[in-house]
Amino acid sequence: MARVGLVVNPAAGRDIRRLTGGASVVDNYAKRRVADCVLEGLTAVADRPSVRLMPDRSGIADHILEEAPDAIEAEALEMPVENTAADTRRAAARFREAGVGAVVVLGGDGTTRDVASEIGSVPVVAVSTGTNNVVPSAVDGTVAGVAAALVATGAVLAADVVDRHGRIEARAETPNGEKRLTALAAAEVSSRSFIGSRALLDPDDLRGGVVSRARPGDIGLPAIAGALEPVAPDEPGGVAVRLTDPENSPRTARAVLAPGVVATVGIESCERVDSDEPVTFEVPDGVVGADGERELELTDASVEFRVRSDGPRLVDVDAALTIGANAGAFALEATDAPPAPED
């Protein structure tokens, strides 16, 4: 039997950016409902896959197991739960080792990044229930479940519907040694010298960085780059952006910097970079972030960014359903059809 992994991050979509920006908070009830829809979507194909869930302390996995459709075999992974991002990475590694055919991820960019760090070549259906949602798609959970089922069962070939997303590696040389981080959509440089609430909120703090994709409809640094130098998610390379005071800059751009926040930023430079091409920022005192979250506090540091082309394999949901329909994946024989209701 084909298998699908399911990651639901209880902490996604609830950080300070949702409160200060005025965007809606995605609570655990909403996540449970989306997860229920994912499992229902798995029943759309005749060869229904089983499901393995990431356990959690918030009761989400327990609820999913209780409400799972009778036609779906579902169980939680046996693994320790720390209530941190380590849970997501550990679950992704378990899914990869178990040979699941696809993984559905409910979360934001951070959750998807954690999954990508351990999932290897397993196709990922990333569903937006987080705060920074550049990589995950705002797709209905039921439709996401259908796409995952098509790919996991082989009704649709992954090679026909999967695109490899980029990622960004940051390496900081500091007086105290080397520090590293990895981002999916954007690695940002902030002038604020402490991590604090982690979220990058004030546009005056943002000094630039490197993105692996750039579209005006994205959020944060990818939106700024996308207003000037668009790059599709599956294109190689990325964009390096350096920002300055908008009042003294000959070039400015308006962009969505966070949910509910649109700002004008000054552009010092915005240039395409090739895969593996180094881009260096000098950081006298500041923070380097990943996908909208501050991560590394730095002083007197030189940071080298490189866009890599070996990020997660993301499923194009629309393409999967279209190819599946053309292949007859939803056409059931009389013996496979659900029984007609009794009079």
C-alpha positions in Angstrom: 0.0 0.0 0.0 1.2 3.5 -0.9 1.8 5.9 2.0 1.5 9.6 2.6 3.1 11.5 5.4 1.3 14.4 7.1 3.0 17.2 9.1 0.8 19.7 11.0 2.8 22.3 12.9 0.8 23.5 15.9 2.9 26.6 16.2 2.6 27.8 12.6 0.6 30.9 11.8 0.5 32.2 15.4 3.6 34.4 15.9 3.8 38.2 16.5 3.6 39.1 12.8 0.0 37.9 12.7 -0.9 40.2 15.7 1.1 43.3 14.8 0.2 43.1 11.1 -3.5 42.6 11.6 -3.5 39.3 9.6 -5.7 36.4 10.8 -4.3 33.8 13.3 -4.5 30.2 12.2 -5.4 28.3 15.3 -5.3 24.6 16.0 -9.0 24.1 15.3 -8.5 25.5 11.8 -5.4 23.2 11.3 -7.4 20.2 12.4 -10.1 21.0 9.9 -7.6 21.4 7.1 -6.0 18.1 8.1 -9.4 16.4 8.0 -9.9 17.7 4.5 -6.5 16.3 3.5 -7.5 12.8 4.6 -10.8 13.1 2.8 -8.9 14.1 -0.3 -6.9 10.9 -0.2 -10.2 8.9 -0.8 -10.5 10.4 -4.3 -8.4 7.7 -5.9 -9.3 4.0 -6.1 -5.9 2.8 -4.7 -6.2 4.8 -1.4 -2.9 5.4 0.4 -2.4 5.0 4.1 -1.3 7.9 6.3 1.4 8.4 8.8 1.1 11.5 11.1 3.6 13.6 13.0 2.6 13.3 16.7 2.2 16.5 18.8 1.3 17.7 22.2 -1.6 19.9 21.1 -4.0 17.0 20.3 -4.0 17.7 16.5 -2.8 14.2 15.6 -5.2 12.5 18.1 -8.1 14.4 16.5 -7.1 13.4 13.0 -6.9 9.8 14.0 -10.3 9.9 15.6 -11.9 11.6 12.6 -10.1 9.7 9.8 -12.3 8.3 7.1 -13.0 4.6 7.4 -11.4 4.0 4.0 -8.1 5.5 5.2 -5.6 3.6 7.4 -4.0 6.2 9.6 -1.5 6.0 12.5 1.0 8.3 14.3 4.7 7.9 14.1 6.4 6.4 17.1 8.9 9.2 18.0 9.7 11.5 20.9 7.9 14.9 20.9 9.8 18.0 22.1 7.3 20.6 21.0 10.0 22.3 18.9 11.1 22.4 15.2 13.1 19.2 15.9 9.8 17.3 15.8 9.2 18.4 12.2 12.7 17.5 11.2 12.5 14.1 12.9 9.2 13.3 11.4 10.5 14.2 7.9 13.5 11.9 8.4 11.2 9.1 9.5 8.9 9.6 6.4 12.0 9.5 4.1 13.3 6.3 5.7 9.9 4.7 5.5 9.7 5.4 1.8 6.5 7.4 1.7 5.3 8.4 -1.7 4.5 12.1 -0.8 4.3 14.3 2.3 1.6 17.0 3.0 2.9 19.8 5.1 0.6 22.3 6.9 2.6 25.3 8.0 4.5 28.3 6.7 7.9 28.8 5.2 9.7 27.7 8.5 7.8 24.4 8.7 8.5 23.7 5.0 12.1 24.5 5.5 12.4 22.1 8.4 10.7 19.3 6.4 13.0 20.1 3.4 16.1 19.7 5.6 15.4 16.0 6.1 12.9 14.8 3.5 15.3 14.2 0.6 13.7 13.6 -2.7 10.2 12.8 -1.4 7.6 15.0 -3.2 6.1 17.7 -0.9 2.7 19.2 -1.0 3.1 22.4 1.0 -0.2 24.0 2.3 -0.2 27.5 3.7 -1.2 27.6 7.4 1.7 29.7 8.6 2.8 33.3 8.9 5.4 33.7 6.1 3.8 31.8 3.2 6.0 32.3 0.2 6.7 28.7 -0.5 3.5 26.9 0.7 0.4 27.3 -1.5 -3.0 28.7 -0.4 -4.7 25.5 -1.6 -7.7 23.7 -0.2 -6.7 20.8 2.1 -9.0 18.4 0.2 -7.4 19.3 -3.1 -3.9 18.9 -1.6 -4.9 15.5 -0.3 -6.0 14.5 -3.8 -2.7 15.6 -5.3 -0.7 13.8 -2.7 -2.7 10.6 -3.3 -2.1 10.8 -7.1 1.6 11.2 -6.6 2.0 8.6 -3.8 0.1 5.9 -5.6 1.9 6.5 -8.9 -1.4 7.4 -10.7 0.6 10.5 -11.7 4.3 10.4 -12.2 6.1 12.7 -9.8 8.5 13.7 -12.6 5.6 15.3 -14.5 4.3 17.4 -11.6 7.2 18.2 -9.3 9.5 21.2 -9.5 12.7 21.5 -7.5 12.7 24.7 -5.4 15.9 26.5 -4.6 17.4 27.2 -1.2 19.9 29.7 0.2 23.0 28.8 2.3 24.4 31.5 4.5 27.9 31.2 6.0 29.1 33.9 8.5 32.7 34.4 9.4 32.8 36.0 12.9 35.6 36.7 15.4 34.2 33.7 17.4 34.2 31.3 14.4 31.8 30.2 11.6 28.0 30.2 11.8 25.6 28.8 9.2 22.0 28.7 8.3 19.8 27.6 5.4 16.7 29.4 4.0 14.2 28.4 1.4 12.8 31.6 -0.1 15.0 34.3 1.5 18.0 34.9 3.7 17.8 38.4 5.1 20.2 40.8 6.8 18.8 43.1 9.5 20.5 45.9 11.3 18.7 45.1 14.6 21.4 43.4 16.8 19.2 41.0 18.7 16.8 38.2 17.8 14.0 39.2 20.2 10.6 38.0 18.9 12.4 36.5 15.9 10.1 38.0 13.4 11.4 40.6 10.9 8.8 43.4 11.4 10.3 46.9 10.9 11.2 47.7 7.3 13.8 50.2 8.6 15.8 47.3 10.0 16.0 45.4 6.8 19.3 45.8 4.9 18.8 43.3 2.1 19.8 39.7 1.4 19.4 37.0 -1.1 16.3 35.2 -2.4 15.8 32.0 -4.4 12.6 33.3 -5.9 11.1 36.7 -6.5 7.5 37.6 -7.3 5.5 40.7 -6.4 2.8 38.4 -4.9 5.3 37.0 -2.4 5.9 38.3 1.1 9.0 40.0 2.5 12.3 40.2 0.7 11.1 38.0 -2.2 8.3 40.6 -2.8 10.8 43.4 -2.9 13.0 41.6 -5.4 9.9 40.5 -7.4 8.9 44.1 -7.9 12.2 44.7 -9.7 13.7 41.4 -10.9 11.2 38.5 -11.0 12.4 34.9 -10.7 10.2 31.9 -10.9 10.4 29.3 -8.0 11.9 26.7 -10.4 14.4 29.0 -12.1 18.0 28.5 -11.2 19.8 31.2 -9.2 18.1 34.0 -7.5 18.4 37.7 -6.7 20.6 39.8 -4.4 19.0 42.9 -2.9 20.7 45.7 -1.0 18.4 48.3 0.7 19.0 51.8 1.9 17.1 54.7 3.4 14.1 55.4 1.0 14.2 59.1 1.6 17.8 59.3 0.2 17.5 56.7 -2.5 16.9 57.4 -6.2 15.1 54.1 -6.5 12.3 52.8 -4.3 9.8 50.0 -4.3 6.5 49.2 -2.5 6.1 45.7 -1.4 4.3 43.4 1.1 6.8 42.9 3.9 4.7 40.9 6.3 1.0 39.9 6.6 -0.9 43.2 6.7 2.2 45.3 6.2 3.0 47.2 3.0 6.0 49.5 3.0 8.3 51.6 0.8 11.9 50.6 0.8 15.0 52.2 -0.8 16.9 50.1 -3.3 20.7 50.4 -3.4 21.0 47.5 -5.9 19.0 44.5 -7.1 20.8 42.0 -9.3 20.3 38.4 -10.6 22.8 35.9 -9.2 23.6 32.4 -10.7 23.4 29.2 -8.7 26.4 28.8 -6.4 27.5 32.4 -7.1 28.7 34.0 -3.8 27.2 37.2 -2.5 28.8 38.9 0.5 27.4 41.2 3.0 29.4 42.9 5.8 27.5 42.9 9.1 29.1 45.2 11.7 26.2 44.6 14.1 23.0 42.8 13.2 21.1 39.6 12.5 20.8 37.2 9.6 17.3 35.7 9.2 15.8 32.8 7.3 12.4 33.2 5.6 11.3 36.2 7.7 12.7 35.0 11.1 15.8 36.3 12.7 18.3 33.5 13.5 21.9 34.5 13.8 23.1 37.4 16.0 26.3 38.8 14.4 29.0 41.4 15.2 31.9 42.3 12.9 30.9 39.5 10.6 31.2 38.8 6.9 28.3 36.8 5.5 28.5 34.8 2.3 25.2 33.7 0.6 24.8 31.2 -2.2 21.7 30.0 -3.9 21.6 26.2 -4.3 19.4 24.3 -6.7 18.8 21.2 -4.5 15.8 22.4 -2.4 12.6 20.4 -1.8 10.7 18.8 -4.6 7.3 20.6 -4.5 4.2 19.2 -6.1 2.3 21.4 -8.6 -1.2 20.7 -7.3 -3.1 21.9 -10.4 -0.8 20.0 -12.7 -1.2 16.8 -10.7 -5.0 17.0 -10.8 -5.1 17.8 -14.5 -2.8 15.0 -15.5 -4.7 12.6 -13.1 -8.0 13.5 -14.7 -6.6 13.0 -18.2 -5.2 9.6 -17.2 -8.6 8.5 -15.8 -7.5 8.4 -12.2 -10.9 9.5 -11.0 -13.0 7.2 -13.2 -14.1 4.2 -11.2 -15.3 0.8 -12.4 -18.8 -0.3 -11.2 -17.2 -2.5 -8.6 -15.1 0.4 -7.2 -17.9 2.9 -7.0 -19.4 3.7 -3.6 -22.7 2.0 -2.9 -25.8 3.9 -3.9 -27.9 5.3 -0.9 -30.8 3.2 0.2 -34.3 4.6 -0.4 
